[in-house]
Amino acid sequence: MRKTSLALAVAAGTLGLSQVAFADLVGDTKVSLEARNFYFNRDFRQGHTDVPVPTRSKSEEWAQGFILRMNSGFTEGTVGFGADAIGMFGFKLDSGDGTAGSGLLVPDRSSGGSQDNYSDLAVAAKAKISNSTLRVGQMQFKNAAIASSDGRLLPQVFEAGHIVSQEIDGLMLEAAHVREVNNRDSGDYQDISIATGGRRAVTTTGGSTTDSFDFIGGTYKLTKELTGGYYYSNLDELYKQHSFNLVHVLPLGDKQSLKTDVRYARSTDDGNRSNVDNKAFGAMVTYGLDGHAFGLGYQKMSGDTGFAYINGTDPFLVNYVQISDFANKDEKSYQARYDFNFASIGIPGLTFMTRYLTGDNVDRGRTASEGREWERNTELMYVFQEGALKNLGVRWRNATVRSNFANDIDENRLIVSYTLPLM
């Protein structure tokens, strides 16, 4: 794996620090090892006229992964130095003939299956002045402009330079220049691409990839209950985007609250390599009562295309769920969700979620009727709270998708994970 020269230089420089400074660096270091066992089964129920009949009836794989995370402290002085790292290793437990392509493992193009194992090491050097931190190297992101996906065996990471400033109480500002991505089913870094699938109507000329993505923005806690956010991002020559977000949490009394999450994004093309033109509005209102949470969501796409975002990432949409993002051209979608935390009745660590989403008004072209789709998700998760199995988590995720413009899908994911704190 390639490392940036600056990251290596800064990391090497920390080795020559005084013993006192080195002790402070190590003293605040946190290290953990996660073992993640992942079974994935996706059944393709049928094909539609809009898409070819699937060449396989299902995608089914079983794999084991290990994720070692290290976040160091900082050396003493006006400028503190440190380093972060993510070590990743995954290997195949089962992947029968014709059932590869789950995203758990690296594809083996020669056989059409999956490689037996893969590994990677993401390293970022960091420097801190006051309450501002600069990182250079490989890292993950999670904000309105870009969010690394961690929905398979190993996480998605990016090669970038990233600065975060929290000099003003309640205000977080950040900016980054991103060059390449290592996707969750890849063992190396590659150029960044725009998502073009589904009925998004996004087209590109001269390829759908670039080696430059920039963003700047942040969040501000306007009041105790209200937080606002804004990000500007640019996938070079493919799209520009302005993203806005308001989150309000209103306490209603004993163990009651009302949370409102409103999101809006305006995306346009950046030059003549794409036709991106989209307005995306979404809102989610959630009423919490003791261990219960009842949510209603609405999302609408307008413009000449669907929503624009980096391929493989988690888009900043209220109706982005297990399989679908409900972000096709002109699509309107609705969500009803229910969560229950069993800690409220004396069973800490056990949680349940179910939701149903329906979308319509999808533009399928002049000769076809409007596109419709729906998705149902169910999730049950338990994390052992004590004893020999403490921190062992068992998670079952189920999804059903039906559509008149894409494949019908039934899906199950079973994830068993154990996180061991090492420092």
N, C-alpha and C positions, 0 to 999 in steps of 0.2 A: 504494500500500500504506500502511496506517495504521501509525504508529509511536506508542509510548507517550510521553507528554509528559515523563516522568522520563528516559527513555532519550535523548531529544533534548536535554534540558537538561544532562545530564551530559556527553554528547558535545560539545556546544557549549562547555561550560565548559573542556574540555581545550585548546581553541584559545588560551585566554588564559594558559597556563602559561609559565613561564620557559623560555628556550632550553635550559638545562641539563636541566631536567626533560623537555622535549620530546624532547631527544636520547636520553635513557634510554627514553622511551616508544617511539621509533622503533627504537632499537637492538635491542630484543628482539622486534620484530614479525616475524611469519612470514606470507608470502603465497604462495599456490600457485594455479595454474590447471589445472583438469582438463577435458579435452575427452573427452566420452563419446558414442560412437556405438553405438546400441542397435537391434538387430533382434529382434522378438518375433513368434512364431507359435504360436498355440494352436488345435488342431483339436478340435472337439466331436464325439466319435465316435457318440453316441446319446443318447436321452433315456430316462428311467425314469418309472414311474407316480408316483413321489414328486414329480417336478419336470416342468414343461412341456418338450416337445420344443424344443430350441434354435431360435430364429428365424433363426440363421445357422450355417453349418457351421464357421466359423473366425473367429478374431480375429487380424489380421496387420497390423503397422505397423513402420515404420522411421523413426528420428528421430535428430537430432544435438543434443547438449546441451553447455553450457559451465557450469562451476561454479567461481567465483572465491572462495577462502576467505582471510580475513584475520583473524589473531589478534594483537592488539597486545601490547606489553609494558605495564608500569605506570609511572606517574610516580613520582618520588622523594617521600619524606615518610612520615609515620605512616600516612596513607591514600593509597594509590596508585590512580590512575584510568586507565582505558583503554577500548577498544571492540573488539568482534568483529563481523565481517560475513560474510555469504554472498550473493554475487551469482549469480543463476541465469537462464539463457536457454536455451530449447529450441525447435526448429523441426522441422516435418514434412518428411521426405524422401519417404515414400510411405505412403499409407493409402487403399486402394481402397474402392469402394462396398461398404458392408455389412460391412467388416472392422475398423471402429474399436472402441474400448472395451478396448484392451490395458492402459490405465493409463499409457502413455507420454506422452500428449498430453491437453490439456484438451478434453472433449467439446463439440461444437457442436450444441446441442439443436435449432437451427432446421433443420439438414440431416441430423442423425442421424450425422454423421461426427465429425471432429476439427478443432480450430482449427489454422491454419497455424503459429502460434508463440505462445509465452507467456514471461513473464519475471517475476522477483520479486527483491526485495532484503530480506534479513533482517539487522537491525542490533540489537546488544545493547550497552548501556553496562555497564561493570563497575567495581567498586571493591574494593580488597584491603586488609585489615588483618591483619598477621602472616601466618598460613597459612589465612585465611578469605576467601572471595571471594563477592561479591554480583553477580549479573547481572540486568539488567532489559531486556526487549525480546524479540527473536525468536531462537530457539535450537533445538538438537536435544537429545534425551535418550537415554540408554541405561542402564537399570537394571531391577531386577525389577518395578518398578511401571509403567514406561512406557519404550518403546524406539521411537524414530523410525525409520520404514521408509526404506531407501535402495535398494530393489530394483527401481526403474525408472529413468527418465531423469534426474529431478531429485529431491532428497531432500525428505522431509516435515519441516516445521518448526512450532514452537509459539510462541505469544506468552505470555510468562510472567515471573514473578520467581523467581529461583533462587539459593539460597545453599549453598555447600559449605564445610565446615570440616575441616581436617586438622591440628589443633593437637596431637593425641596421636599418637605414632608407631604406625603400623599401623592407625589408626582413621580412617575416612572417614565423615562425617555429611553429609547433605544434606536439603533441604526445598524445596518449590516450590509456587507457586499458578499454575495454568495456566488461561488464559481462552479461547483460540481455537486453531485448527489450520489450517494451510495444507497440504492434502494433496498428494501427489506428482503428481496429475493435475489440480491446481487452480491458478488464478492469484490467488486471494484468500483471506482468512481467514474462517472460519465456526465455528459452535458445534461442540462435541465430541460425538460420538455413541458409543453402545455397539454392539459387534458382536452381531448377532442372526442371522446366516446359518446355513446348513446345518441339521443336526438338533440344534441347540444348545438348543431349547425355551425360549429367552429371549424373554419378551414384555414390552411396555411399554405404559403408558397415558399419554396426554397428550404423545406424541412420544418419540423415542429420543435427543434431544439436550439438552445443557445447556451453560452457559457457565462452568462451574467444575469443576476437577479439582485436588485437592491430594494431595501425598504427603510423607512424612517417613520417613527410614530411613538405612541405611548398611551398611558392611562393616567387619569387624575381622579382622585376621590373628592368629588365636589362637596358632598356632605357625608355624614355617617352612613346614610342609607343609599346614596347615589354615586355611582362610578361611571365616568365617561371615557371613551377611547377613540382614537383616530390613527389610521395608518395610511401612508402612501407607499405603493409598491410598483415596481417596474420589471417585468420580464423582458429583457432587451429585445426590441424589434417585434415583440409578440403581443404584449398588452401592458396597459397602465391601469392602476386601480386605486380608488379612494374608498376606504372602509371606515364606517362609523359604528359605534356601539354604545348603548346606555343600559346599565343594569341597576335596577332599583329593588331593594329588599325592605318591605314594610312590615314591622312587627305588629301583630294584631292582638296579642294577648298571650296568655300562658300557653307555650308550646305551639303557637300559631304564627304563620307569616305568609306574606304574599310577595312572590318574586316576579319581576317583569324584566325580560331580556329582549331588547329591540336592536336589530342589526340592519344596516343598509350598506350596499356596495355599488359603486359606479365603475364599470370596466369599459375601456375603449382600446382600440388597436394602437400599436406603437410603430408607426411607419406603414409599410405596404406589404408586410409578410403575413398578416392575418386580417380577418374581418370582424374581430371582437367588438361587440356593442351590446352591453347588457346593464340593466338595473335590477338588483336583487334586494328585495325587502323581506324581512322575516321578524316574527315576534313570538315569544313563548312566555306564557303566564302560568306560574306554578303556585298552587295553594298548599302549604304545609300544615299538617295537623298531627302533632305528636310524631309517630313513626310513619305516618302516611304522607304522600305527596301526589297531588292531582294536577296534571299539566295539560294545557291546550296550546297548540302552535299553528301558525299560519305563515306561508311563504309564497312569494310571487316573483316570477321572472318576467321581464319585459325587455324589448329591444330586438335587434336583428339576430342575436345569438343567445345561447344559454350562458351560465355563469363561467367565468374564466378563473382557473387556478392551476398550480403546478401539479403535474401528473404524479400520482402516487402519494400525495399529501392528504391531510384531512381538511377539507374546505370549511371555511367559517360560515356555516349555514345552520339554522335551527333545525332543519329537516334533513340534515345529513345523518344517516343511521347505519345499520350494519352492512347493508348491501347498496342501497340506492342513495342518491343525493337529492333527487327531485328538483334538479336544476337544468332541465331541458328547456329548449326555446319556448317561451310563452307559458310555461307550466305554472299552475296554481295548485298548492298542496296544503293539506290540513293534517294535524297530528293530535291524537289523544293518548296521554301517557299516565301510568300509575306506578308508583314506587312504594315499597314498604321495607322499613328497617326493623328487623325482629329484635333489635336491642331494646325497643320500647316495651316489649313484653318479656324481657329477661333472657333473650338469646343473642348476645352480642356477637358480631362477626357474620351473621346471616342476613343477606339482603335479597330482594326480589324486585324485578322490573318487567313490565309489559307495556307495549305501545302499538298503536295502529296508525298508519299513514295512508292517505289516498291522494292521488294527483290526477289532474285532468287538464284539458285545453292545450296539450302538447302539439306543437306544429309538426305534422308528418308530411307536409308537402301539399300541393294544390289538389292532387288526385286522391288523397286519402282522408278518412275521417279523423277527428281529433284523437290524440293519443291519451290513453288512460293507464294508470298503474296503481297498485297498492302493495304495501309491505306490512307484515306483522312480525314483531320481535318479542322474544321472551328470554329473560336472563335470570339465572339463579346462581348465587355465589356465597361461599362460606369460607371464612378465614379463621383457623384455629387460634384461640386467644391465649392459651396456656398449655402447659405440659410439654411432652416430648415433641409434639407436632406443632408447637407455636410457630406462627408465620406461614404455615402451609395453607395455600389457598386452592380451592376447587371451584371452577367456574364453567357453567354450561350456558351456551348461547345458541338460540334457535331462531331461524328466520324463514319466512315464506314470502315470495314475491310473485305477483301475477301482473301481466301487462299485455296490451294488444300491439306493442311495437318492439318488444324484446323477449328474451327467453324467460319462461317461467322457471323459478328456482325454489328448491327446498334445501335448507342448509342447517348443519349442526357443527358446532365447535365445542370441544371439550379441552379445557386448559387447566393443568395442574402445575402450580408454581410454588417454589419455596425460596424465600429470601433470607440469607444468613448475613447478619451484620458482622464484619470482620474488624472494623475499627470505629 
